[in-house]
Amino acid sequence: MSQGRGFLALAALLFGTWRVWPAVAACLLFSLVDPLLLRMQILDSAVPHELLIALPYLLAVLALATFVGRAAAPAVIGRPFARQ
């Protein structure tokens, strides 16, 4: 179950400029926010719970707004695969 994290996967792909290892690094960056979310809930901070839940998505939107201009899609995207 993806729990609605498909947007984060797409953001990681764009943030990683359509390359494997930068996309993995972006996934790790986005996933590091989840333990922070749990830690903040345990510490009973004054930060609203809804804001903590939205934090990975806010980080993804911020990353996309900053770096999306550099990401160019592969030239063969959208073409059907034809074995030569």
N, CA, C and O atoms as a GROMACS GRO file, in nm:
protein
  336
    1MET      N    1   0.085  -0.118   0.000
    1MET     CA    2   0.000   0.000   0.000
    1MET      C    3   0.089   0.124   0.000
    1MET      O    4   0.186   0.132   0.076
    2SER      N    5   0.057   0.217  -0.083
    2SER     CA    6   0.142   0.336  -0.096
    2SER      C    7   0.102   0.448  -0.001
    2SER      O    8   0.179   0.541   0.020
    3GLN      N    9  -0.016   0.440   0.056
    3GLN     CA   10  -0.065   0.540   0.152
    3GLN      C   11  -0.060   0.682   0.096
    3GLN      O   12  -0.030   0.777   0.168
    4GLY      N   13  -0.088   0.695  -0.032
    4GLY     CA   14  -0.094   0.827  -0.092
    4GLY      C   15   0.040   0.890  -0.117
    4GLY      O   16   0.050   1.012  -0.128
    5ARG      N   17   0.145   0.811  -0.126
    5ARG     CA   18   0.277   0.867  -0.145
    5ARG      C   19   0.325   0.861  -0.290
    5ARG      O   20   0.444   0.875  -0.316
    6GLY      N   21   0.235   0.842  -0.382
    6GLY     CA   22   0.271   0.840  -0.523
    6GLY      C   23   0.323   0.976  -0.568
    6GLY      O   24   0.411   0.984  -0.654
    7PHE      N   25   0.268   1.081  -0.511
    7PHE     CA   26   0.316   1.215  -0.543
    7PHE      C   27   0.461   1.230  -0.501
    7PHE      O   28   0.540   1.294  -0.572
    8LEU      N   29   0.497   1.173  -0.387
    8LEU     CA   30   0.635   1.182  -0.341
    8LEU      C   31   0.728   1.103  -0.433
    8LEU      O   32   0.842   1.144  -0.455
    9ALA      N   33   0.681   0.991  -0.485
    9ALA     CA   34   0.763   0.914  -0.578
    9ALA      C   35   0.786   0.991  -0.708
    9ALA      O   36   0.897   0.992  -0.761
   10LEU      N   37   0.682   1.054  -0.758
   10LEU     CA   38   0.697   1.134  -0.879
   10LEU      C   39   0.787   1.254  -0.853
   10LEU      O   40   0.869   1.289  -0.938
   11ALA      N   41   0.773   1.317  -0.738
   11ALA     CA   42   0.858   1.430  -0.702
   11ALA      C   43   1.004   1.386  -0.690
   11ALA      O   44   1.094   1.460  -0.730
   12ALA      N   45   1.028   1.268  -0.634
   12ALA     CA   46   1.164   1.217  -0.623
   12ALA      C   47   1.223   1.190  -0.760
   12ALA      O   48   1.342   1.216  -0.783
   13LEU      N   49   1.143   1.139  -0.851
   13LEU     CA   50   1.190   1.113  -0.987
   13LEU      C   51   1.227   1.244  -1.057
   13LEU      O   52   1.330   1.252  -1.124
   14LEU      N   53   1.144   1.344  -1.043
   14LEU     CA   54   1.174   1.474  -1.105
   14LEU      C   55   1.291   1.542  -1.036
   14LEU      O   56   1.376   1.602  -1.101
   15PHE      N   57   1.295   1.532  -0.902
   15PHE     CA   58   1.403   1.593  -0.825
   15PHE      C   59   1.535   1.525  -0.857
   15PHE      O   60   1.640   1.589  -0.855
   16GLY      N   61   1.532   1.395  -0.886
   16GLY     CA   62   1.651   1.321  -0.922
   16GLY      C   63   1.688   1.331  -1.068
   16GLY      O   64   1.778   1.261  -1.114
   17THR      N   65   1.621   1.416  -1.142
   17THR     CA   66   1.644   1.442  -1.285
   17THR      C   67   1.644   1.315  -1.368
   17THR      O   68   1.730   1.297  -1.455
   18TRP      N   69   1.549   1.226  -1.342
   18TRP     CA   70   1.525   1.105  -1.418
   18TRP      C   71   1.643   1.008  -1.416
   18TRP      O   72   1.659   0.927  -1.507
   19ARG      N   73   1.725   1.015  -1.312
   19ARG     CA   74   1.837   0.922  -1.294
   19ARG      C   75   1.813   0.841  -1.168
   19ARG      O   76   1.748   0.887  -1.075
   20VAL      N   77   1.867   0.720  -1.167
   20VAL     CA   78   1.836   0.625  -1.060
   20VAL      C   79   1.890   0.670  -0.925
   20VAL      O   80   1.813   0.686  -0.831
   21TRP      N   81   2.020   0.691  -0.913
   21TRP     CA   82   2.078   0.718  -0.783
   21TRP      C   83   2.037   0.854  -0.726
   21TRP      O   84   2.013   0.862  -0.605
   22PRO      N   85   2.028   0.960  -0.805
   22PRO     CA   86   1.973   1.084  -0.747
   22PRO      C   87   1.827   1.068  -0.703
   22PRO      O   88   1.785   1.130  -0.605
   23ALA      N   89   1.749   0.986  -0.775
   23ALA     CA   90   1.610   0.962  -0.733
   23ALA      C   91   1.606   0.883  -0.603
   23ALA      O   92   1.520   0.908  -0.519
   24VAL      N   93   1.697   0.788  -0.586
   24VAL     CA   94   1.706   0.714  -0.460
   24VAL      C   95   1.742   0.808  -0.346
   24VAL      O   96   1.686   0.799  -0.237
   25ALA      N   97   1.836   0.898  -0.372
   25ALA     CA   98   1.874   0.996  -0.270
   25ALA      C   99   1.756   1.087  -0.235
   25ALA      O  100   1.736   1.121  -0.118
   26ALA      N  101   1.678   1.125  -0.335
   26ALA     CA  102   1.561   1.208  -0.308
   26ALA      C  103   1.457   1.131  -0.227
   26ALA      O  104   1.394   1.187  -0.138
   27CYS      N  105   1.439   1.002  -0.257
   27CYS     CA  106   1.348   0.919  -0.178
   27CYS      C  107   1.393   0.912  -0.033
   27CYS      O  108   1.312   0.922   0.059
   28LEU      N  109   1.523   0.896  -0.013
   28LEU     CA  110   1.575   0.892   0.124
   28LEU      C  111   1.555   1.026   0.194
   28LEU      O  112   1.523   1.030   0.313
   29LEU      N  113   1.573   1.134   0.121
   29LEU     CA  114   1.552   1.267   0.179
   29LEU      C  115   1.406   1.285   0.222
   29LEU      O  116   1.379   1.332   0.332
   30PHE      N  117   1.314   1.247   0.134
   30PHE     CA  118   1.173   1.260   0.167
   30PHE      C  119   1.132   1.165   0.279
   30PHE      O  120   1.045   1.197   0.360
   31SER      N  121   1.194   1.047   0.284
   31SER     CA  122   1.155   0.950   0.385
   31SER      C  123   1.214   0.981   0.522
   31SER      O  124   1.165   0.930   0.623
   32LEU      N  125   1.316   1.063   0.529
   32LEU     CA  126   1.371   1.101   0.659
   32LEU      C  127   1.277   1.191   0.738
   32LEU      O  128   1.295   1.210   0.858
   33VAL      N  129   1.178   1.246   0.672
   33VAL     CA  130   1.083   1.333   0.739
   33VAL      C  131   0.986   1.251   0.825
   33VAL      O  132   0.936   1.300   0.926
   34ASP      N  133   0.957   1.127   0.785
   34ASP     CA  134   0.864   1.042   0.861
   34ASP      C  135   0.909   1.016   1.004
   34ASP      O  136   0.828   1.031   1.096
   35PRO      N  137   1.035   0.977   1.028
   35PRO     CA  138   1.077   0.961   1.168
   35PRO      C  139   1.071   1.092   1.246
   35PRO      O  140   1.041   1.093   1.365
   36LEU      N  141   1.099   1.202   1.178
   36LEU     CA  142   1.088   1.332   1.243
   36LEU      C  143   0.944   1.357   1.286
   36LEU      O  144   0.918   1.410   1.394
   37LEU      N  145   0.850   1.320   1.199
   37LEU     CA  146   0.709   1.334   1.230
   37LEU      C  147   0.673   1.255   1.355
   37LEU      O  148   0.606   1.307   1.444
   38LEU      N  149   0.717   1.131   1.362
   38LEU     CA  150   0.686   1.048   1.478
   38LEU      C  151   0.753   1.102   1.605
   38LEU      O  152   0.693   1.102   1.712
   39ARG      N  153   0.876   1.147   1.592
   39ARG     CA  154   0.947   1.202   1.708
   39ARG      C  155   0.878   1.326   1.761
   39ARG      O  156   0.867   1.345   1.883
   40MET      N  157   0.831   1.411   1.671
   40MET     CA  158   0.762   1.533   1.715
   40MET      C  159   0.630   1.500   1.783
   40MET      O  160   0.588   1.571   1.875
   41GLN      N  161   0.563   1.393   1.739
   41GLN     CA  162   0.439   1.353   1.805
   41GLN      C  163   0.466   1.299   1.945
   41GLN      O  164   0.389   1.325   2.037
   42ILE      N  165   0.576   1.225   1.960
   42ILE     CA  166   0.610   1.170   2.090
   42ILE      C  167   0.647   1.280   2.188
   42ILE      O  168   0.611   1.275   2.306
   43LEU      N  169   0.718   1.380   2.140
   43LEU     CA  170   0.763   1.489   2.227
   43LEU      C  171   0.651   1.586   2.261
   43LEU      O  172   0.671   1.678   2.341
   44ASP      N  173   0.535   1.566   2.201
   44ASP     CA  174   0.419   1.652   2.228
   44ASP      C  175   0.453   1.800   2.206
   44ASP      O  176   0.434   1.884   2.294
   45SER      N  177   0.502   1.828   2.088
   45SER     CA  178   0.540   1.965   2.055
   45SER      C  179   0.417   2.050   2.028
   45SER      O  180   0.305   2.000   2.018
   46ALA      N  181   0.441   2.179   2.018
   46ALA     CA  182   0.332   2.273   1.995
   46ALA      C  183   0.295   2.281   1.847
   46ALA      O  184   0.201   2.352   1.810
   47VAL      N  185   0.367   2.210   1.763
   47VAL     CA  186   0.340   2.210   1.619
   47VAL      C  187   0.213   2.127   1.594
   47VAL      O  188   0.203   2.015   1.644
   48PRO      N  189   0.118   2.180   1.519
   48PRO     CA  190  -0.006   2.105   1.493
   48PRO      C  191   0.022   1.975   1.419
   48PRO      O  192   0.110   1.966   1.334
   49HIS      N  193  -0.055   1.874   1.453
   49HIS     CA  194  -0.040   1.740   1.396
   49HIS      C  195  -0.061   1.742   1.244
   49HIS      O  196   0.009   1.670   1.172
   50GLU      N  197  -0.153   1.820   1.197
   50GLU     CA  198  -0.181   1.828   1.054
   50GLU      C  199  -0.062   1.883   0.976
   50GLU      O  200  -0.033   1.838   0.865
   51LEU      N  201   0.008   1.979   1.034
   51LEU     CA  202   0.126   2.034   0.969
   51LEU      C  203   0.238   1.930   0.963
   51LEU      O  204   0.311   1.923   0.864
   52LEU      N  205   0.250   1.851   1.068
   52LEU     CA  206   0.350   1.745   1.067
   52LEU      C  207   0.321   1.640   0.961
   52LEU      O  208   0.412   1.590   0.896
   53ILE      N  209   0.194   1.608   0.942
   53ILE     CA  210   0.156   1.511   0.840
   53ILE      C  211   0.186   1.566   0.700
   53ILE      O  212   0.226   1.491   0.611
   54ALA      N  213   0.168   1.695   0.682
   54ALA     CA  214   0.189   1.757   0.551
   54ALA      C  215   0.336   1.787   0.523
   54ALA      O  216   0.369   1.828   0.412
   55LEU      N  217   0.423   1.769   0.621
   55LEU     CA  218   0.563   1.807   0.605
   55LEU      C  219   0.635   1.738   0.490
   55LEU      O  220   0.707   1.806   0.418
   56PRO      N  221   0.620   1.606   0.467
   56PRO     CA  222   0.687   1.546   0.350
   56PRO      C  223   0.639   1.605   0.217
   56PRO      O  224   0.718   1.621   0.124
   57TYR      N  225   0.512   1.635   0.210
   57TYR     CA  226   0.457   1.692   0.086
   57TYR      C  227   0.503   1.836   0.067
   57TYR      O  228   0.530   1.879  -0.045
   58LEU      N  229   0.512   1.910   0.176
   58LEU     CA  230   0.564   2.047   0.166
   58LEU      C  231   0.710   2.047   0.123
   58LEU      O  232   0.752   2.132   0.045
   59LEU      N  233   0.788   1.951   0.175
   59LEU     CA  234   0.926   1.939   0.134
   59LEU      C  235   0.937   1.903  -0.014
   59LEU      O  236   1.023   1.955  -0.084
   60ALA      N  237   0.849   1.815  -0.061
   60ALA     CA  238   0.850   1.776  -0.203
   60ALA      C  239   0.812   1.895  -0.292
   60ALA      O  240   0.875   1.916  -0.396
   61VAL      N  241   0.712   1.970  -0.254
   61VAL     CA  242   0.672   2.087  -0.333
   61VAL      C  243   0.783   2.190  -0.336
   61VAL      O  244   0.810   2.251  -0.440
   62LEU      N  245   0.849   2.210  -0.223
   62LEU     CA  246   0.961   2.303  -0.218
   62LEU      C  247   1.075   2.256  -0.308
   62LEU      O  248   1.136   2.336  -0.378
   63ALA      N  249   1.105   2.127  -0.305
   63ALA     CA  250   1.211   2.073  -0.390
   63ALA      C  251   1.174   2.086  -0.538
   63ALA      O  252   1.258   2.121  -0.620
   64LEU      N  253   1.049   2.058  -0.571
   64LEU     CA  254   1.006   2.070  -0.711
   64LEU      C  255   1.008   2.214  -0.757
   64LEU      O  256   1.048   2.242  -0.870
   65ALA      N  257   0.967   2.305  -0.672
   65ALA     CA  258   0.967   2.446  -0.710
   65ALA      C  259   1.108   2.498  -0.729
   65ALA      O  260   1.131   2.591  -0.806
   66THR      N  261   1.203   2.438  -0.660
   66THR     CA  262   1.341   2.483  -0.669
   66THR      C  263   1.416   2.420  -0.786
   66THR      O  264   1.490   2.490  -0.855
   67PHE      N  265   1.397   2.289  -0.809
   67PHE     CA  266   1.481   2.218  -0.903
   67PHE      C  267   1.410   2.165  -1.027
   67PHE      O  268   1.475   2.100  -1.109
   68VAL      N  269   1.282   2.189  -1.045
   68VAL     CA  270   1.210   2.125  -1.156
   68VAL      C  271   1.253   2.179  -1.291
   68VAL      O  272   1.236   2.109  -1.391
   69GLY      N  273   1.307   2.296  -1.300
   69GLY     CA  274   1.350   2.352  -1.428
   69GLY      C  275   1.466   2.276  -1.490
   69GLY      O  276   1.485   2.281  -1.611
   70ARG      N  277   1.544   2.207  -1.407
   70ARG     CA  278   1.660   2.134  -1.456
   70ARG      C  279   1.624   1.996  -1.510
   70ARG      O  280   1.701   1.939  -1.588
   71ALA      N  281   1.511   1.943  -1.470
   71ALA     CA  282   1.475   1.806  -1.507
   71ALA      C  283   1.410   1.804  -1.644
   71ALA      O  284   1.306   1.865  -1.666
   72ALA      N  285   1.473   1.734  -1.736
   72ALA     CA  286   1.417   1.714  -1.870
   72ALA      C  287   1.383   1.567  -1.885
   72ALA      O  288   1.465   1.480  -1.854
   73ALA      N  289   1.263   1.539  -1.932
   73ALA     CA  290   1.219   1.400  -1.948
   73ALA      C  291   1.300   1.331  -2.057
   73ALA      O  292   1.345   1.396  -2.151
   74PRO      N  293   1.318   1.201  -2.046
   74PRO     CA  294   1.388   1.127  -2.152
   74PRO      C  295   1.316   1.142  -2.286
   74PRO      O  296   1.195   1.159  -2.290
   75ALA      N  297   1.393   1.136  -2.393
   75ALA     CA  298   1.337   1.157  -2.526
   75ALA      C  299   1.240   1.047  -2.567
   75ALA      O  300   1.149   1.072  -2.646
   76VAL      N  301   1.256   0.926  -2.516
   76VAL     CA  302   1.172   0.814  -2.558
   76VAL      C  303   1.051   0.793  -2.469
   76VAL      O  304   0.979   0.694  -2.487
   77ILE      N  305   1.027   0.880  -2.377
   77ILE     CA  306   0.913   0.861  -2.288
   77ILE      C  307   0.782   0.875  -2.366
   77ILE      O  308   0.767   0.968  -2.446
   78GLY      N  309   0.691   0.786  -2.344
   78GLY     CA  310   0.563   0.789  -2.411
   78GLY      C  311   0.558   0.709  -2.540
   78GLY      O  312   0.450   0.690  -2.596
   79ARG      N  313   0.672   0.663  -2.587
   79ARG     CA  314   0.674   0.582  -2.710
   79ARG      C  315   0.660   0.434  -2.673
   79ARG      O  316   0.717   0.388  -2.574
   80PRO      N  317   0.584   0.360  -2.751
   80PRO     CA  318   0.574   0.217  -2.723
   80PRO      C  319   0.707   0.147  -2.751
   80PRO      O  320   0.780   0.184  -2.843
   81PHE      N  321   0.735   0.046  -2.672
   81PHE     CA  322   0.859  -0.030  -2.690
   81PHE      C  323   0.847  -0.121  -2.810
   81PHE      O  324   0.750  -0.196  -2.821
   82ALA      N  325   0.944  -0.116  -2.899
   82ALA     CA  326   0.947  -0.203  -3.015
   82ALA      C  327   1.082  -0.273  -3.018
   82ALA      O  328   1.187  -0.209  -3.029
   83ARG      N  329   1.079  -0.405  -3.006
   83ARG     CA  330   1.204  -0.481  -3.007
   83ARG      C  331   1.263  -0.478  -3.148
   83ARG      O  332   1.193  -0.504  -3.246
   84GLN      N  333   1.388  -0.445  -3.157
   84GLN     CA  334   1.455  -0.430  -3.287
   84GLN      C  335   1.515  -0.560  -3.333
   84GLN      O  336   1.576  -0.566  -3.440
   0.00000   0.00000   0.00000
